[in-house]
Amino acid sequence: MIKSFKELLGSIKNREKKILAIAGAESEEIIEAVKIATEERIISPVLIGDPAKIETLCGKLNFDFKSIEILGEKEPQRCASLASR
C-alpha cells in the first residue's frame, strides 16, 4: 500500500512513460506541472496551443521545450480535438 506521494512517484517511475496531450497548454501552472512530470520521467508531453506563448512560458520556467512536441493551434475547440486523438 502506498503511503506517501514519494512512494507513489517511485512506483510510477518504474512504469512506461505515458503520452499526455494537453489542450490549451498556455498557462504557467500547466507548463510547470508538465515540466515536473517530464523531469520525473512520468510523461512524454504533447502541448497544444499557441506555440509562441508556450515557448515563452517554457523559457521563463527553464524548461527545454525543444525536447517536447508542440502542436500549434489557437482555437480552443481545435485544441481539444487534437488532444483527443
N, CA, C and O atoms as a printed pandas DataFrame, in Angstrom:
     atom_number atom_name residue_name chain_id  residue_number  x_coord  y_coord  z_coord
0              1         N          MET        A               1    0.837   -1.176    0.000
1              2        CA          MET        A               1    0.000    0.000    0.000
2              3         C          MET        A               1    0.890    1.250    0.000
3              4         O          MET        A               1    1.833    1.357    0.784
4              5         N          ILE        A               2    0.575    2.173   -0.881
5              6        CA          ILE        A               2    1.335    3.421   -0.994
6              7         C          ILE        A               2    0.869    4.374    0.097
7              8         O          ILE        A               2   -0.324    4.631    0.256
8              9         N          LYS        A               3    1.850    4.897    0.852
9             10        CA          LYS        A               3    1.509    5.744    1.999
10            11         C          LYS        A               3    1.952    7.191    1.842
11            12         O          LYS        A               3    1.623    8.032    2.679
12            13         N          SER        A               4    2.692    7.492    0.786
13            14        CA          SER        A               4    3.144    8.872    0.604
14            15         C          SER        A               4    3.239    9.195   -0.884
15            16         O          SER        A               4    3.260    8.304   -1.733
16            17         N          PHE        A               5    3.295   10.486   -1.175
17            18        CA          PHE        A               5    3.437   10.915   -2.561
18            19         C          PHE        A               5    4.775   10.448   -3.126
19            20         O          PHE        A               5    4.868   10.099   -4.303
20            21         N          LYS        A               6    5.802   10.440   -2.293
21            22        CA          LYS        A               6    7.123    9.975   -2.728
22            23         C          LYS        A               6    7.058    8.503   -3.160
23            24         O          LYS        A               6    7.654    8.122   -4.168
24            25         N          GLU        A               7    6.343    7.693   -2.404
25            26        CA          GLU        A               7    6.171    6.284   -2.776
26            27         C          GLU        A               7    5.389    6.154   -4.080
27            28         O          GLU        A               7    5.695    5.308   -4.921
28            29         N          LEU        A               8    4.376    7.003   -4.232
29            30        CA          LEU        A               8    3.585    6.988   -5.463
30            31         C          LEU        A               8    4.470    7.304   -6.665
31            32         O          LEU        A               8    4.419    6.606   -7.678
32            33         N          LEU        A               9    5.281    8.356   -6.552
33            34        CA          LEU        A               9    6.196    8.701   -7.648
34            35         C          LEU        A               9    7.158    7.563   -7.945
35            36         O          LEU        A               9    7.440    7.265   -9.106
36            37         N          GLY        A              10    7.659    6.931   -6.899
37            38        CA          GLY        A              10    8.573    5.806   -7.087
38            39         C          GLY        A              10    7.935    4.667   -7.859
39            40         O          GLY        A              10    8.579    4.055   -8.710
40            41         N          SER        A              11    6.677    4.377   -7.570
41            42        CA          SER        A              11    6.007    3.282   -8.269
42            43         C          SER        A              11    5.690    3.651   -9.716
43            44         O          SER        A              11    5.709    2.788  -10.594
44            45         N          ILE        A              12    5.401    4.912   -9.968
45            46        CA          ILE        A              12    5.094    5.364  -11.326
46            47         C          ILE        A              12    6.352    5.367  -12.197
47            48         O          ILE        A              12    6.296    5.021  -13.377
48            49         N          LYS        A              13    7.480    5.758  -11.612
49            50        CA          LYS        A              13    8.735    5.837  -12.377
50            51         C          LYS        A              13    9.158    4.495  -12.942
51            52         O          LYS        A              13    9.881    4.437  -13.937
52            53         N          ASN        A              14    8.716    3.422  -12.320
53            54        CA          ASN        A              14    9.089    2.085  -12.780
54            55         C          ASN        A              14    8.238    1.601  -13.942
55            56         O          ASN        A              14    8.442    0.497  -14.448
56            57         N          ARG        A              15    7.306    2.403  -14.358
57            58        CA          ARG        A              15    6.410    2.036  -15.456
58            59         C          ARG        A              15    6.792    2.799  -16.722
59            60         O          ARG        A              15    7.564    3.757  -16.685
60            61         N          GLU        A              16    6.242    2.357  -17.818
61            62        CA          GLU        A              16    6.479    3.028  -19.090
62            63         C          GLU        A              16    5.851    4.420  -19.070
63            64         O          GLU        A              16    4.744    4.602  -18.564
64            65         N          LYS        A              17    6.571    5.406  -19.627
65            66        CA          LYS        A              17    6.038    6.769  -19.691
66            67         C          LYS        A              17    4.789    6.790  -20.549
67            68         O          LYS        A              17    4.685    6.063  -21.537
68            69         N          LYS        A              18    3.844    7.629  -20.162
69            70        CA          LYS        A              18    2.613    7.812  -20.914
70            71         C          LYS        A              18    2.689    9.081  -21.736
71            72         O          LYS        A              18    3.279   10.076  -21.314
72            73         N          ILE        A              19    2.090    9.038  -22.910
73            74        CA          ILE        A              19    1.975   10.249  -23.727
74            75         C          ILE        A              19    0.772   11.021  -23.196
75            76         O          ILE        A              19   -0.324   10.474  -23.077
76            77         N          LEU        A              20    0.986   12.287  -22.879
77            78        CA          LEU        A              20   -0.077   13.129  -22.354
78            79         C          LEU        A              20   -0.241   14.346  -23.253
79            80         O          LEU        A              20    0.665   15.172  -23.369
80            81         N          ALA        A              21   -1.407   14.449  -23.890
81            82        CA          ALA        A              21   -1.723   15.600  -24.742
82            83         C          ALA        A              21   -2.487   16.621  -23.908
83            84         O          ALA        A              21   -3.465   16.282  -23.242
84            85         N          ILE        A              22   -2.037   17.870  -23.948
85            86        CA          ILE        A              22   -2.642   18.920  -23.147
86            87         C          ILE        A              22   -3.122   20.030  -24.059
87            88         O          ILE        A              22   -2.322   20.731  -24.678
88            89         N          ALA        A              23   -4.444   20.184  -24.138
89            90        CA          ALA        A              23   -5.056   21.224  -24.965
90            91         C          ALA        A              23   -5.010   22.553  -24.216
91            92         O          ALA        A              23   -5.229   22.602  -23.006
92            93         N          GLY        A              24   -4.723   23.623  -24.947
93            94        CA          GLY        A              24   -4.689   24.948  -24.327
94            95         C          GLY        A              24   -3.574   25.073  -23.307
95            96         O          GLY        A              24   -3.766   25.648  -22.236
96            97         N          ALA        A              25   -2.415   24.538  -23.637
97            98        CA          ALA        A              25   -1.276   24.491  -22.707
98            99         C          ALA        A              25   -0.545   25.828  -22.664
99           100         O          ALA        A              25    0.653   25.903  -22.937
100          101         N          GLU        A              26   -1.279   26.874  -22.320
101          102        CA          GLU        A              26   -0.707   28.219  -22.382
102          103         C          GLU        A              26   -0.745   28.934  -21.044
103          104         O          GLU        A              26   -0.846   30.160  -20.992
104          105         N          SER        A              27   -0.665   28.167  -19.956
105          106        CA          SER        A              27   -0.613   28.811  -18.644
106          107         C          SER        A              27    0.635   28.348  -17.905
107          108         O          SER        A              27    1.144   27.249  -18.125
108          109         N          GLU        A              28    1.105   29.208  -17.036
109          110        CA          GLU        A              28    2.320   28.904  -16.283
110          111         C          GLU        A              28    2.139   27.669  -15.409
111          112         O          GLU        A              28    3.062   26.866  -15.269
112          113         N          GLU        A              29    0.958   27.512  -14.822
113          114        CA          GLU        A              29    0.705   26.356  -13.957
114          115         C          GLU        A              29    0.766   25.047  -14.740
115          116         O          GLU        A              29    1.308   24.052  -14.259
116          117         N          ILE        A              30    0.216   25.055  -15.931
117          118        CA          ILE        A              30    0.245   23.849  -16.766
118          119         C          ILE        A              30    1.674   23.511  -17.161
119          120         O          ILE        A              30    2.099   22.362  -17.042
120          121         N          ILE        A              31    2.415   24.509  -17.630
121          122        CA          ILE        A              31    3.798   24.266  -18.053
122          123         C          ILE        A              31    4.648   23.789  -16.883
123          124         O          ILE        A              31    5.493   22.909  -17.045
124          125         N          GLU        A              32    4.428   24.367  -15.704
125          126        CA          GLU        A              32    5.188   23.954  -14.529
126          127         C          GLU        A              32    4.898   22.495  -14.168
127          128         O          GLU        A              32    5.819   21.738  -13.858
128          129         N          ALA        A              33    3.629   22.101  -14.206
129          130        CA          ALA        A              33    3.264   20.712  -13.913
130          131         C          ALA        A              33    3.852   19.762  -14.960
131          132         O          ALA        A              33    4.346   18.687  -14.618
132          133         N          VAL        A              34    3.799   20.154  -16.217
133          134        CA          VAL        A              34    4.365   19.336  -17.293
134          135         C          VAL        A              34    5.872   19.202  -17.122
135          136         O          VAL        A              34    6.434   18.126  -17.324
136          137         N          LYS        A              35    6.517   20.289  -16.753
137          138        CA          LYS        A              35    7.968   20.261  -16.529
138          139         C          LYS        A              35    8.316   19.249  -15.442
139          140         O          LYS        A              35    9.210   18.422  -15.620
140          141         N          ILE        A              36    7.612   19.314  -14.324
141          142        CA          ILE        A              36    7.885   18.390  -13.213
142          143         C          ILE        A              36    7.644   16.943  -13.643
143          144         O          ILE        A              36    8.482   16.074  -13.403
144          145         N          ALA        A              37    6.512   16.687  -14.272
145          146        CA          ALA        A              37    6.182   15.318  -14.693
146          147         C          ALA        A              37    7.161   14.799  -15.738
147          148         O          ALA        A              37    7.479   13.610  -15.759
148          149         N          THR        A              38    7.639   15.688  -16.604
149          150        CA          THR        A              38    8.619   15.291  -17.616
150          151         C          THR        A              38    9.970   15.001  -16.968
151          152         O          THR        A              38   10.620   14.006  -17.291
152          153         N          GLU        A              39   10.387   15.870  -16.056
153          154        CA          GLU        A              39   11.666   15.664  -15.369
154          155         C          GLU        A              39   11.649   14.409  -14.503
155          156         O          GLU        A              39   12.683   13.769  -14.312
156          157         N          GLU        A              40   10.481   14.057  -13.982
157          158        CA          GLU        A              40   10.344   12.829  -13.186
158          159         C          GLU        A              40   10.190   11.596  -14.076
159          160         O          GLU        A              40   10.079   10.475  -13.581
160          161         N          ARG        A              41   10.186   11.812  -15.394
161          162        CA          ARG        A              41   10.066   10.739  -16.388
162          163         C          ARG        A              41    8.743    9.972  -16.274
163          164         O          ARG        A              41    8.686    8.754  -16.445
164          165         N          ILE        A              42    7.676   10.739  -15.975
165          166        CA          ILE        A              42    6.353   10.150  -15.856
166          167         C          ILE        A              42    5.602   10.248  -17.181
167          168         O          ILE        A              42    4.842    9.346  -17.536
168          169         N          ILE        A              43    5.815   11.350  -17.915
169          170        CA          ILE        A              43    5.069   11.578  -19.156
170          171         C          ILE        A              43    5.992   11.989  -20.293
171          172         O          ILE        A              43    7.116   12.447  -20.086
172          173         N          SER        A              44    5.474   11.808  -21.496
173          174        CA          SER        A              44    6.019   12.409  -22.715
174          175         C          SER        A              44    4.930   13.378  -23.182
175          176         O          SER        A              44    3.919   12.947  -23.737
176          177         N          PRO        A              45    5.125   14.683  -22.963
177          178        CA          PRO        A              45    4.040   15.622  -23.238
178          179         C          PRO        A              45    3.896   16.019  -24.699
179          180         O          PRO        A              45    4.865   16.064  -25.458
180          181         N          VAL        A              46    2.652   16.306  -25.064
181          182        CA          VAL        A              46    2.320   16.935  -26.335
182          183         C          VAL        A              46    1.514   18.175  -25.950
183          184         O          VAL        A              46    0.375   18.063  -25.495
184          185         N          LEU        A              47    2.102   19.350  -26.131
185          186        CA          LEU        A              47    1.450   20.593  -25.742
186          187         C          LEU        A              47    0.748   21.189  -26.958
187          188         O          LEU        A              47    1.346   21.331  -28.025
188          189         N          ILE        A              48   -0.520   21.533  -26.787
189          190        CA          ILE        A              48   -1.322   22.038  -27.891
190          191         C          ILE        A              48   -1.801   23.440  -27.544
191          192         O          ILE        A              48   -2.432   23.657  -26.510
192          193         N          GLY        A              49   -1.493   24.382  -28.417
193          194        CA          GLY        A              49   -1.890   25.767  -28.187
194          195         C          GLY        A              49   -1.040   26.702  -29.012
195          196         O          GLY        A              49   -0.473   26.305  -30.030
196          197         N          ASP        A              50   -0.950   27.943  -28.576
197          198        CA          ASP        A              50   -0.165   28.966  -29.257
198          199         C          ASP        A              50    1.314   28.699  -28.993
199          200         O          ASP        A              50    1.773   28.861  -27.862
200          201         N          PRO        A              51    2.068   28.293  -30.018
201          202        CA          PRO        A              51    3.474   27.935  -29.810
202          203         C          PRO        A              51    4.310   29.060  -29.209
203          204         O          PRO        A              51    5.172   28.804  -28.368
204          205         N          ALA        A              52    4.070   30.293  -29.623
205          206        CA          ALA        A              52    4.857   31.409  -29.087
206          207         C          ALA        A              52    4.634   31.556  -27.583
207          208         O          ALA        A              52    5.588   31.760  -26.832
208          209         N          LYS        A              53    3.390   31.454  -27.144
209          210        CA          LYS        A              53    3.091   31.563  -25.706
210          211         C          LYS        A              53    3.693   30.390  -24.935
211          212         O          LYS        A              53    4.274   30.570  -23.864
212          213         N          ILE        A              54    3.547   29.196  -25.488
213          214        CA          ILE        A              54    4.092   28.001  -24.828
214          215         C          ILE        A              54    5.607   28.101  -24.706
215          216         O          ILE        A              54    6.162   27.833  -23.641
216          217         N          GLU        A              55    6.272   28.481  -25.776
217          218        CA          GLU        A              55    7.732   28.598  -25.754
218          219         C          GLU        A              55    8.192   29.683  -24.791
219          220         O          GLU        A              55    9.204   29.510  -24.112
220          221         N          THR        A              56    7.471   30.798  -24.718
221          222        CA          THR        A              56    7.820   31.875  -23.783
222          223         C          THR        A              56    7.714   31.380  -22.344
223          224         O          THR        A              56    8.602   31.628  -21.529
224          225         N          LEU        A              57    6.622   30.678  -22.037
225          226        CA          LEU        A              57    6.444   30.149  -20.685
226          227         C          LEU        A              57    7.503   29.101  -20.346
227          228         O          LEU        A              57    8.026   29.075  -19.232
228          229         N          CYS        A              58    7.811   28.247  -21.304
229          230        CA          CYS        A              58    8.857   27.243  -21.082
230          231         C          CYS        A              58   10.188   27.923  -20.772
231          232         O          CYS        A              58   10.910   27.499  -19.870
232          233         N          GLY        A              59   10.507   28.969  -21.515
233          234        CA          GLY        A              59   11.743   29.717  -21.267
234          235         C          GLY        A              59   11.753   30.337  -19.887
235          236         O          GLY        A              59   12.764   30.291  -19.186
236          237         N          LYS        A              60   10.634   30.917  -19.494
237          238        CA          LYS        A              60   10.512   31.542  -18.179
238          239         C          LYS        A              60   10.746   30.533  -17.056
239          240         O          LYS        A              60   11.307   30.873  -16.015
240          241         N          LEU        A              61   10.313   29.292  -17.272
241          242        CA          LEU        A              61   10.435   28.246  -16.254
242          243         C          LEU        A              61   11.664   27.345  -16.460
243          244         O          LEU        A              61   11.799   26.314  -15.801
244          245         N          ASN        A              62   12.554   27.739  -17.374
245          246        CA          ASN        A              62   13.766   26.959  -17.673
246          247         C          ASN        A              62   13.440   25.516  -18.048
247          248         O          ASN        A              62   14.082   24.574  -17.582
248          249         N          PHE        A              63   12.439   25.367  -18.891
249          250        CA          PHE        A              63   12.006   24.053  -19.370
250          251         C          PHE        A              63   12.380   23.947  -20.839
251          252         O          PHE        A              63   11.901   24.730  -21.659
252          253         N          ASP        A              64   13.222   22.995  -21.175
253          254        CA          ASP        A              64   13.708   22.836  -22.547
254          255         C          ASP        A              64   12.595   22.292  -23.438
255          256         O          ASP        A              64   12.360   21.085  -23.496
256          257         N          PHE        A              65   11.921   23.200  -24.126
257          258        CA          PHE        A              65   10.788   22.810  -24.966
258          259         C          PHE        A              65   11.222   22.138  -26.256
259          260         O          PHE        A              65   10.378   21.588  -26.964
260          261         N          LYS        A              66   12.492   22.161  -26.586
261          262        CA          LYS        A              66   12.968   21.535  -27.825
262          263         C          LYS        A              66   12.839   20.014  -27.773
263          264         O          LYS        A              66   12.835   19.349  -28.809
264          265         N          SER        A              67   12.736   19.474  -26.575
265          266        CA          SER        A              67   12.644   18.018  -26.441
266          267         C          SER        A              67   11.200   17.514  -26.359
267          268         O          SER        A              67   10.971   16.317  -26.190
268          269         N          ILE        A              68   10.227   18.424  -26.477
269          270        CA          ILE        A              68    8.830   18.015  -26.400
270          271         C          ILE        A              68    8.097   18.417  -27.673
271          272         O          ILE        A              68    8.553   19.275  -28.429
272          273         N          GLU        A              69    6.961   17.783  -27.888
273          274        CA          GLU        A              69    6.166   18.084  -29.075
274          275         C          GLU        A              69    5.185   19.208  -28.771
275          276         O          GLU        A              69    4.458   19.166  -27.779
276          277         N          ILE        A              70    5.176   20.219  -29.648
277          278        CA          ILE        A              70    4.237   21.331  -29.532
278          279         C          ILE        A              70    3.437   21.394  -30.828
279          280         O          ILE        A              70    4.002   21.519  -31.914
280          281         N          LEU        A              71    2.111   21.305  -30.697
281          282        CA          LEU        A              71    1.227   21.423  -31.859
282          283         C          LEU        A              71    0.594   22.809  -31.824
283          284         O          LEU        A              71   -0.090   23.165  -30.864
284          285         N          GLY        A              72    0.824   23.578  -32.865
285          286        CA          GLY        A              72    0.316   24.936  -32.926
286          287         C          GLY        A              72   -1.157   24.995  -33.292
287          288         O          GLY        A              72   -1.558   24.555  -34.370
288          289         N          GLU        A              73   -1.954   25.537  -32.395
289          290        CA          GLU        A              73   -3.386   25.729  -32.645
290          291         C          GLU        A              73   -3.906   26.750  -31.639
291          292         O          GLU        A              73   -3.689   26.610  -30.435
292          293         N          LYS        A              74   -4.588   27.772  -32.133
293          294        CA          LYS        A              74   -5.085   28.830  -31.254
294          295         C          LYS        A              74   -6.562   28.702  -30.914
295          296         O          LYS        A              74   -7.012   29.265  -29.916
296          297         N          GLU        A              75   -7.322   27.977  -31.721
297          298        CA          GLU        A              75   -8.754   27.840  -31.490
298          299         C          GLU        A              75   -9.016   26.744  -30.455
299          300         O          GLU        A              75   -8.596   25.605  -30.658
300          301         N          PRO        A              76   -9.712   27.068  -29.331
301          302        CA          PRO        A              76   -9.915   26.089  -28.249
302          303         C          PRO        A              76  -10.554   24.782  -28.694
303          304         O          PRO        A              76  -10.139   23.717  -28.239
304          305         N          GLN        A              77  -11.551   24.832  -29.569
305          306        CA          GLN        A              77  -12.215   23.603  -29.995
306          307         C          GLN        A              77  -11.265   22.711  -30.783
307          308         O          GLN        A              77  -11.293   21.488  -30.643
308          309         N          ARG        A              78  -10.431   23.319  -31.607
309          310        CA          ARG        A              78   -9.477   22.515  -32.382
310          311         C          ARG        A              78   -8.375   21.962  -31.499
311          312         O          ARG        A              78   -7.876   20.864  -31.742
312          313         N          CYS        A              79   -7.985   22.725  -30.460
313          314        CA          CYS        A              79   -7.011   22.210  -29.473
314          315         C          CYS        A              79   -7.554   20.939  -28.826
315          316         O          CYS        A              79   -6.857   19.931  -28.717
316          317         N          ALA        A              80   -8.812   21.011  -28.402
317          318        CA          ALA        A              80   -9.447   19.854  -27.755
318          319         C          ALA        A              80   -9.538   18.678  -28.718
319          320         O          ALA        A              80   -9.313   17.533  -28.325
320          321         N          SER        A              81   -9.859   18.950  -29.955
321          322        CA          SER        A              81   -9.968   17.891  -30.961
322          323         C          SER        A              81   -8.601   17.208  -31.164
323          324         O          SER        A              81   -8.521   15.982  -31.237
324          325         N          LEU        A              82   -7.550   17.997  -31.253
325          326        CA          LEU        A              82   -6.207   17.433  -31.423
326          327         C          LEU        A              82   -5.798   16.601  -30.215
327          328         O          LEU        A              82   -5.189   15.541  -30.360
328          329         N          ALA        A              83   -6.130   17.080  -29.035
329          330        CA          ALA        A              83   -5.740   16.370  -27.801
330          331         C          ALA        A              83   -6.450   15.031  -27.662
331          332         O          ALA        A              83   -5.924   14.106  -27.044
332          333         N          SER        A              84   -7.630   14.929  -28.229
333          334        CA          SER        A              84   -8.403   13.691  -28.052
334          335         C          SER        A              84   -8.067   12.611  -29.069
335          336         O          SER        A              84   -8.644   11.525  -29.017
336          337         N          ARG        A              85   -7.170   12.874  -29.970
337          338        CA          ARG        A              85   -6.803   11.878  -30.994
338          339         C          ARG        A              85   -5.892   10.818  -30.455
339          340         O          ARG        A              85   -5.496    9.913  -31.189
